[in-house]
Amino acid sequence: MIFSGDKLASRASSIGFFVLFPGFILYHTFVALGLIPAFLGGLFGVVSVVMFIVYMAVFPALSHVMIACSRGFALVVLAFLAYVLVWSMASYGLQGGGALRAAMIQSLETVVLWTVLFVMGYRIPLDSPLLARAFWIAFWLIVGYLAFFVATTGQLMFFARQMVETDGGENVSTYQGYARSALVMLVFLISVSRSAMVRASLIALGAFVMFLLGARSELYAFLALSMVLLMVWAGMSVKYMLTLVAVLALLVLVLATQFEAMSGSRQLQVLDLSGTSSWTARQHLEQRALEQVASSPLLGRFGGHIASAGATGGYAHSVLSAWVNYGVLGFALYVGMTLVAFLGSTYRMVIRSDTAAWWVFAFSINFVCLLLIVLAKSVFWPLPALGWGAFANALVCTRLGRQDERAAEAEPASQVSAAGLRESTTTR
């Protein structure tokens, strides 16, 4: 069977999207349980490189429609990726040094991840029943295992690395990797579901999953997104108004009855962040980034987080890390694209009441990403690129849908066939 470049990208995106998110959780859990060897290493990097090669091969078939129908947004994203690539290589070439070499490699790896997630977000077939079914199966497997874990151990935190007795669990993901994948999985399922009851169940079970995985920022971002979505939908439907009340009542009930059991958890440390070592360390990194920006507001200090901390993880956990590494222009593009994607999808979903899955997905991903890059995530966190791609996808789908409608109105109904619509994108 011969696939066009666009159709191949769609198939690859379906597979890659499943593997990188729910598949990531299943893979690492199986490795932690000793059921399979870590034959893909950490999985995310290996699979992303394979996806990058595939996307580069089919990109010429995608770029024309992507750029023409996304109102220039995709072009800005591509320009940003090129800017970071050139900036990183030029900074290393002009200054050299061990710290800058490590910073260049870190930036190049990030560009690869951004590229993969951007194209993936642009070509995920959100209307695919097979993809939705695969996500649902993975979701129930994950929920079922975590429920079994709680029932058999009595623990309210699941850290897969602690299950590995040898090698220190180096081949098993940290809780941040688990939380990232679970968050995207939940956002996808909420976006493609239509029933208020199903979405309410996803929110309740999703809160259970995110709590057990132990990542504070992803948990509270998910809860904030859930409340915002329910409030938006409550204005459109009585069912969602009742759902909102029920979810809020359930949350209050859980907190009231389980507060003592949860009081020692990482998630409730937000009630006293000043007393946690991780918060103190982050404040120190933030202050150092502010000093570096103040000393060079236009150009920043590429690799400054490595030079000062001696490690690639010594960055500010906020958008300040973009300013430090890529200067004021890189900072403006990085924040601006995420903000435009969020505001554009907000306008479409909230003001225009467009409930299409691609707009719900674009809104949800960009809401979470904007919230977290401001409060908790560095520029090297790759998920914002998925939001950029999701927004470009929603723009293109809406534009092509309008073209199809105009074409249908211009031709006799007997001459219009579903197979003939949107031939320019094969099966988009």
C-alpha positions as CSV (number, residue, x, y, z in Angstrom):
1,M,0.0,0.0,0.0
2,I,1.4,3.4,-1.0
3,F,0.8,6.3,1.5
4,S,1.0,10.0,0.7
5,G,3.4,12.0,2.9
6,D,0.4,13.5,4.7
7,K,-1.2,10.2,5.4
8,L,2.1,8.7,6.5
9,A,2.5,11.6,9.0
10,S,-1.0,11.0,10.3
11,R,-0.3,7.3,10.9
12,A,3.1,8.0,12.4
13,S,1.6,10.6,14.7
14,S,-1.1,8.3,15.9
15,I,1.5,5.6,16.8
16,G,4.0,8.1,18.2
17,F,1.4,10.0,20.3
18,F,0.3,6.7,21.9
19,V,3.8,5.5,22.5
20,L,5.1,8.7,24.0
21,F,2.3,9.2,26.4
22,P,0.1,6.3,27.7
23,G,2.7,3.9,26.2
24,F,5.4,5.6,28.2
25,I,3.6,4.9,31.4
26,L,2.9,1.3,30.5
27,Y,6.5,0.7,29.3
28,H,8.2,2.1,32.4
29,T,5.8,0.3,34.8
30,F,6.5,-3.0,33.1
31,V,10.2,-2.3,33.3
32,A,9.9,-1.5,37.0
33,L,7.9,-4.7,37.6
34,G,10.6,-6.7,35.9
35,L,8.2,-7.9,33.2
36,I,10.3,-6.5,30.3
37,P,13.8,-5.3,29.9
38,A,14.5,-1.6,29.3
39,F,15.1,-2.3,25.6
40,L,14.2,1.3,24.6
41,G,16.2,3.0,27.4
42,G,14.1,5.9,28.6
43,L,11.8,5.5,25.5
44,F,10.9,9.2,25.1
45,G,14.3,10.2,23.6
46,V,14.7,7.1,21.4
47,V,11.1,7.3,20.0
48,S,11.4,11.1,19.5
49,V,14.5,10.6,17.3
50,V,12.7,8.0,15.2
51,M,9.8,10.3,14.8
52,F,12.1,13.2,13.9
53,I,13.5,11.2,11.0
54,V,10.1,10.3,9.8
55,Y,8.8,13.8,10.0
56,M,11.8,15.2,8.2
57,A,11.2,12.8,5.3
58,V,7.5,13.8,4.9
59,F,7.7,17.4,5.9
60,P,7.6,18.8,2.3
61,A,4.2,17.1,2.0
62,L,3.0,18.8,5.1
63,S,4.5,22.3,5.0
64,H,2.4,23.8,2.2
65,V,-1.0,23.4,3.8
66,M,0.4,23.9,7.3
67,I,1.9,27.3,6.4
68,A,-0.9,28.4,4.1
69,C,-3.8,27.6,6.4
70,S,-2.5,28.4,9.8
71,R,-2.5,32.2,9.3
72,G,1.3,32.4,9.6
73,F,1.4,30.7,13.0
74,A,3.2,27.6,11.8
75,L,5.8,29.9,10.0
76,V,6.5,31.7,13.3
77,V,7.0,28.3,15.1
78,L,9.4,27.2,12.4
79,A,11.3,30.5,12.6
80,F,11.6,30.1,16.3
81,L,13.0,26.6,16.0
82,A,15.5,27.9,13.4
83,Y,16.4,30.8,15.7
84,V,17.2,28.6,18.7
85,L,19.2,26.3,16.5
86,V,21.3,29.1,15.0
87,W,21.6,30.9,18.4
88,S,22.8,27.8,20.2
89,M,25.4,26.9,17.6
90,A,26.6,30.4,17.1
91,S,27.0,30.9,20.9
92,Y,29.1,27.8,21.2
93,G,31.1,28.6,18.1
94,L,31.9,32.1,19.2
95,Q,32.7,31.4,22.9
96,G,33.4,27.6,23.1
97,G,34.0,26.0,26.5
98,G,32.7,22.9,28.3
99,A,29.6,24.5,29.8
100,L,28.6,26.0,26.4
101,R,29.1,22.6,24.7
102,A,26.7,21.0,27.2
103,A,24.3,23.9,26.7
104,M,24.4,23.5,22.9
105,I,23.7,19.8,23.1
106,Q,20.8,20.4,25.6
107,S,19.3,23.0,23.2
108,L,19.7,20.8,20.1
109,E,18.0,18.0,22.0
110,T,15.2,20.4,22.9
111,V,14.8,21.5,19.3
112,V,14.4,17.9,18.2
113,L,11.7,17.3,20.9
114,W,10.0,20.6,20.0
115,T,10.0,19.7,16.3
116,V,8.6,16.2,16.9
117,L,5.8,17.4,19.3
118,F,4.9,20.4,17.1
119,V,4.4,18.2,14.0
120,M,2.7,15.5,16.0
121,G,0.3,18.0,17.5
122,Y,-0.4,19.3,14.0
123,R,-1.1,15.8,12.6
124,I,-2.8,13.9,15.4
125,P,-6.0,12.4,14.0
126,L,-8.3,13.5,16.9
127,D,-11.3,11.9,15.0
128,S,-9.7,8.4,14.9
129,P,-11.8,5.9,16.8
130,L,-8.9,3.5,16.9
131,L,-6.6,6.0,18.6
132,A,-9.3,6.9,21.1
133,R,-9.9,3.2,21.8
134,A,-6.2,2.6,22.4
135,F,-6.0,5.5,24.8
136,W,-9.0,4.2,26.7
137,I,-7.5,0.7,27.1
138,A,-4.3,2.2,28.4
139,F,-6.2,4.5,30.7
140,W,-8.1,1.7,32.3
141,L,-5.0,-0.4,32.7
142,I,-3.2,2.5,34.4
143,V,-6.2,3.3,36.7
144,G,-6.7,-0.4,37.5
145,Y,-3.0,-1.0,38.4
146,L,-2.8,2.2,40.6
147,A,-6.0,1.2,42.4
148,F,-4.5,-2.3,43.0
149,F,-1.2,-0.7,44.2
150,V,-3.0,1.5,46.7
151,A,-5.2,-1.5,47.9
152,T,-2.2,-3.8,48.4
153,T,0.4,-1.4,49.8
154,G,-1.7,1.2,51.5
155,Q,0.5,3.9,50.0
156,L,-0.8,7.1,48.4
157,M,2.2,7.7,46.3
158,F,3.5,5.7,43.4
159,F,7.2,6.0,42.6
160,A,8.1,3.4,40.0
161,R,11.9,3.8,40.6
162,Q,11.4,2.6,44.2
163,M,10.1,-0.7,42.9
164,V,13.5,-1.5,41.2
165,E,15.9,-3.3,43.5
166,T,19.0,-3.2,41.2
167,D,20.7,-0.4,39.2
168,G,19.0,2.3,41.3
169,G,16.1,2.4,38.9
170,E,18.1,4.4,36.4
171,N,16.2,2.9,33.4
172,V,12.8,3.8,35.0
173,S,11.2,7.2,34.6
174,T,11.0,9.7,37.4
175,Y,7.6,10.8,38.6
176,Q,7.8,13.9,36.4
177,G,7.9,11.7,33.3
178,Y,4.9,9.7,34.5
179,A,3.0,12.9,35.3
180,R,3.7,14.5,31.9
181,S,2.4,11.5,30.1
182,A,-0.6,11.1,32.3
183,L,-1.5,14.7,31.9
184,V,-1.5,14.6,28.1
185,M,-3.4,11.3,28.1
186,L,-6.2,12.8,30.2
187,V,-6.3,16.0,28.2
188,F,-6.7,13.9,25.0
189,L,-9.5,11.7,26.4
190,I,-11.4,14.7,27.8
191,S,-11.1,16.5,24.4
192,V,-12.4,13.6,22.3
193,S,-15.2,12.6,24.7
194,R,-18.6,14.2,24.3
195,S,-20.6,13.0,27.3
196,A,-20.7,15.2,30.4
197,M,-20.8,12.0,32.6
198,V,-17.7,10.6,30.8
199,R,-15.8,13.8,31.2
200,A,-16.8,14.0,34.9
201,S,-15.5,10.5,35.4
202,L,-12.3,11.3,33.6
203,I,-11.7,14.3,35.9
204,A,-12.4,12.3,39.0
205,L,-10.2,9.4,38.1
206,G,-7.7,11.7,36.5
207,A,-7.3,13.5,39.8
208,F,-6.7,10.1,41.5
209,V,-4.0,9.2,39.0
210,M,-2.3,12.6,39.1
211,F,-2.3,12.6,42.9
212,L,-0.7,9.2,43.1
213,L,2.0,10.1,40.6
214,G,3.3,12.7,43.0
215,A,4.0,15.7,40.7
216,R,2.5,18.8,42.2
217,S,2.6,21.1,39.2
218,E,0.9,18.7,36.9
219,L,-1.7,17.8,39.5
220,Y,-2.8,21.3,40.1
221,A,-2.6,22.3,36.4
222,F,-5.0,19.4,35.7
223,L,-7.4,20.4,38.5
224,A,-7.3,24.0,37.3
225,L,-7.9,23.0,33.7
226,S,-10.8,20.7,34.8
227,M,-12.5,23.5,36.7
228,V,-12.1,26.0,33.8
229,L,-13.5,23.5,31.3
230,L,-16.5,22.7,33.5
231,M,-17.2,26.4,34.1
232,V,-17.0,27.1,30.3
233,W,-19.3,24.1,29.5
234,A,-21.6,25.0,32.4
235,G,-22.5,28.1,30.5
236,M,-23.6,26.0,27.5
237,S,-25.4,23.2,29.2
238,V,-27.4,22.4,32.4
239,K,-25.7,19.0,32.4
240,Y,-22.3,20.5,32.8
241,M,-23.6,22.9,35.5
242,L,-24.7,19.9,37.5
243,T,-21.5,18.1,36.7
244,L,-19.5,21.1,38.0
245,V,-21.4,21.1,41.3
246,A,-21.0,17.3,41.6
247,V,-17.2,17.4,41.0
248,L,-16.7,20.3,43.5
249,A,-18.8,18.4,46.1
250,L,-16.7,15.3,45.5
251,L,-13.5,17.2,45.9
252,V,-14.6,18.8,49.1
253,L,-15.8,15.4,50.4
254,V,-12.5,13.7,49.6
255,L,-10.5,16.5,51.3
256,A,-12.7,16.5,54.3
257,T,-12.5,12.8,54.9
258,Q,-8.9,12.1,53.8
259,F,-7.1,15.3,54.8
260,E,-5.2,13.6,57.6
261,A,-4.1,10.7,55.5
262,M,-2.9,13.1,52.7
263,S,-1.5,15.8,54.9
264,G,2.0,14.4,54.7
265,S,2.1,14.1,51.0
266,R,4.1,16.2,48.5
267,Q,0.9,17.6,47.0
268,L,-0.3,19.2,50.1
269,Q,3.1,20.8,50.8
270,V,1.8,23.7,48.7
271,L,0.1,24.9,51.8
272,D,3.6,25.6,53.3
273,L,6.0,25.9,50.4
274,S,8.5,28.0,52.3
275,G,9.3,24.9,54.4
276,T,10.2,22.6,51.5
277,S,13.7,22.2,50.3
278,S,12.7,22.0,46.6
279,W,10.9,25.3,46.8
280,T,13.8,27.0,48.5
281,A,16.2,25.6,45.8
282,R,13.9,26.8,43.0
283,Q,13.7,30.3,44.5
284,H,17.5,30.3,44.5
285,L,17.6,29.3,40.8
286,E,15.0,31.9,40.0
287,Q,17.0,34.7,41.7
288,R,20.2,33.7,39.9
289,A,18.3,33.8,36.5
290,L,17.0,37.3,37.3
291,E,20.6,38.4,38.0
292,Q,21.8,37.0,34.7
293,V,19.0,38.6,32.8
294,A,19.6,41.9,34.5
295,S,23.3,41.8,33.6
296,S,22.5,41.2,29.9
297,P,18.8,42.0,29.2
298,L,19.1,41.9,25.4
299,L,21.2,38.8,24.8
300,G,20.8,36.9,28.1
301,R,23.6,34.4,28.9
302,F,23.5,31.3,26.9
303,G,24.3,28.3,29.1
304,G,24.3,30.5,32.2
305,H,22.5,27.9,34.2
306,I,25.2,25.3,33.5
307,A,28.1,27.8,34.1
308,S,26.7,28.8,37.5
309,A,25.2,25.5,38.7
310,G,27.6,23.1,37.0
311,A,24.7,20.9,35.8
312,T,22.2,21.0,32.9
313,G,19.4,20.9,35.4
314,G,20.4,24.1,37.2
315,Y,17.9,26.3,35.3
316,A,15.1,28.5,36.5
317,H,11.8,26.7,36.6
318,S,10.0,29.3,34.7
319,V,10.0,31.3,31.4
320,L,13.1,33.2,32.7
321,S,15.1,30.2,31.5
322,A,14.2,31.1,28.0
323,W,15.4,34.7,28.5
324,V,18.7,33.5,30.0
325,N,19.4,31.1,27.2
326,Y,18.0,32.7,24.1
327,G,17.8,36.4,24.8
328,V,14.9,38.8,24.8
329,L,13.8,37.8,21.3
330,G,13.8,34.1,22.1
331,F,11.9,34.8,25.3
332,A,9.3,36.9,23.4
333,L,8.8,34.3,20.7
334,Y,8.6,31.4,23.2
335,V,6.0,33.1,25.4
336,G,4.2,34.8,22.6
337,M,3.5,31.6,20.6
338,T,2.1,29.9,23.7
339,L,0.0,33.0,24.6
340,V,-1.3,33.4,21.0
341,A,-2.2,29.7,20.9
342,F,-4.0,29.9,24.2
343,L,-5.9,33.1,23.4
344,G,-6.8,32.0,19.9
345,S,-8.2,28.7,21.1
346,T,-9.9,30.4,24.0
347,Y,-11.7,32.8,21.6
348,R,-12.8,29.9,19.4
349,M,-13.9,27.6,22.2
350,V,-15.4,30.1,24.7
351,I,-16.5,33.1,22.6
352,R,-17.5,31.2,19.4
353,S,-18.7,28.1,21.4
354,D,-16.8,25.8,19.1
355,T,-16.8,22.4,20.8
356,A,-14.8,20.5,18.1
357,A,-12.2,18.2,19.6
358,W,-9.3,20.0,18.0
359,W,-10.3,23.3,19.7
360,V,-10.8,21.7,23.1
361,F,-7.5,19.9,22.8
362,A,-5.7,23.1,21.7
363,F,-7.2,25.1,24.5
364,S,-6.5,22.5,27.1
365,I,-2.9,21.8,26.2
366,N,-2.1,25.5,25.8
367,F,-3.8,26.4,29.1
368,V,-1.8,23.9,31.0
369,C,1.5,24.8,29.2
370,L,1.0,28.6,29.7
371,L,0.2,28.1,33.4
372,L,3.2,25.8,34.0
373,I,5.9,27.7,32.0
374,V,5.0,30.8,34.1
375,L,5.0,29.0,37.4
376,A,7.0,25.7,37.3
377,K,8.6,24.6,34.0
378,S,11.8,25.6,32.2
379,V,12.2,26.3,28.5
380,F,13.5,22.8,28.1
381,W,10.1,21.3,29.0
382,P,8.9,20.1,25.6
383,L,5.1,20.1,26.0
384,P,4.5,23.7,24.8
385,A,5.4,22.5,21.3
386,L,2.6,20.0,21.4
387,G,0.3,23.0,22.1
388,W,1.6,25.0,19.2
389,G,1.0,22.0,16.9
390,A,-2.5,21.5,18.3
391,F,-3.4,25.1,17.6
392,A,-2.0,25.0,14.1
393,N,-4.0,21.8,13.6
394,A,-7.2,23.4,14.8
395,L,-6.7,26.4,12.5
396,V,-6.1,24.2,9.5
397,C,-9.0,21.9,10.2
398,T,-11.3,24.9,10.7
399,R,-10.0,26.6,7.5
400,L,-10.4,23.4,5.4
401,G,-13.8,22.7,6.9
402,R,-15.0,26.1,5.7
403,Q,-13.5,25.5,2.2
404,D,-15.4,22.2,2.1
405,E,-18.7,23.9,3.1
406,R,-18.3,26.5,0.4
407,A,-17.4,23.8,-2.2
408,A,-20.5,21.9,-1.2
409,E,-22.7,24.9,-1.5
410,A,-21.3,25.7,-5.0
411,E,-21.9,22.2,-6.4
412,P,-25.1,20.2,-6.8
413,A,-25.6,17.9,-3.9
414,S,-25.5,14.9,-6.2
415,Q,-21.9,15.8,-7.2
416,V,-20.5,16.1,-3.8
417,S,-18.9,13.0,-2.3
418,A,-17.2,12.6,1.0
419,A,-14.3,11.0,-0.7
420,G,-13.7,14.1,-2.7
421,L,-13.5,16.5,0.1
422,R,-10.2,18.0,1.2
423,E,-8.1,16.1,-1.5
424,S,-5.3,18.6,-0.9
425,T,-4.6,17.0,2.4
426,T,-5.4,13.5,1.3
427,T,-7.3,12.3,4.4
428,R,-7.1,15.2,6.8
